[in-house]
């Protein structure tokens, strides 16, 4: 199971999961992070897989992002590479 951390003063993430996808509500609190998030979303918009990550902008720098299960790791890795996550690590849920 992947576990991530982020700076709650800069960004706020709420994640919900179901059998086929993960839904993120991401609110950017510091505008310097907005460009970074938009770059991540653009990365997935530009690839040739149209339904891997779907994003919907809301007011006040908030986004709903729906990620298919098979692209969950890729999405988190892109958030980490963009500097939106402080850490990303594997934890064995059986321990």
C-alpha positions in Angstrom: 0.0 0.0 0.0 1.4 3.4 -1.0 1.4 6.1 1.7 2.0 9.7 1.0 2.5 13.0 2.9 2.1 16.6 1.9 2.5 20.1 3.4 -1.0 20.9 4.6 -0.1 24.6 4.5 0.4 24.4 0.8 -2.1 21.8 -0.4 -5.0 19.8 1.0 -5.9 16.3 -0.4 -8.9 14.2 0.4 -8.9 10.7 -1.2 -11.7 8.2 -1.5 -11.4 4.8 -3.0 -13.7 2.3 -4.6 -13.2 -0.9 -6.7 -12.3 0.8 -10.0 -11.0 4.2 -9.2 -9.6 6.7 -6.6 -11.1 10.1 -6.4 -9.1 13.0 -5.1 -10.3 16.4 -3.9 -7.3 18.6 -4.2 -7.3 22.2 -2.9 -4.3 24.3 -3.6 -3.7 26.7 -0.7 -0.5 28.3 -2.0 -0.6 29.6 -5.6 2.9 28.5 -6.3 1.6 24.9 -6.2 -1.2 25.6 -8.7 1.2 25.6 -11.7 2.7 22.3 -10.4 -0.7 20.6 -10.1 -1.8 21.9 -13.5 1.4 20.5 -15.0 0.6 17.1 -13.5 -2.9 17.2 -14.9 -1.6 18.3 -18.3 0.8 15.4 -18.3 -2.1 12.9 -18.1 -4.3 15.0 -20.5 -1.5 14.8 -23.2 -0.9 11.1 -23.2 -2.8 8.7 -25.4 -4.9 7.1 -22.7 -8.0 9.3 -22.3 -9.5 7.8 -19.2 -6.5 7.3 -17.0 -6.9 10.5 -15.0 -9.9 12.8 -15.4 -9.9 16.3 -13.7 -12.6 18.8 -13.0 -11.7 22.3 -11.9 -13.8 24.0 -9.2 -13.6 27.5 -7.8 -10.9 28.7 -5.4 -8.2 26.4 -6.8 -9.9 23.2 -6.0 -10.0 20.2 -8.3 -11.7 16.8 -8.4 -9.4 14.2 -9.9 -10.6 10.7 -10.8 -7.8 8.2 -11.2 -8.3 4.6 -12.6 -6.8 2.0 -10.2 -4.2 0.9 -12.7 -2.8 4.5 -12.9 -2.9 5.3 -9.2 0.9 4.7 -8.7 1.7 6.8 -11.8 -0.4 9.6 -10.5 1.1 9.7 -7.1 4.6 9.5 -8.6 3.9 12.5 -10.8 2.6 14.4 -7.8 5.9 13.6 -6.0 8.0 14.5 -9.0 6.2 17.9 -9.2 6.9 18.6 -5.5 3.3 18.4 -4.4 4.0 15.4 -2.1 6.7 15.4 0.5 7.1 11.7 0.6 5.8 8.5 -1.0 6.5 5.1 0.4 5.3 1.5 0.4 3.9 0.1 3.6 2.9 -3.5 4.1 -0.7 -3.4 5.4 -0.2 -6.8 7.0 2.4 -5.5 9.5 
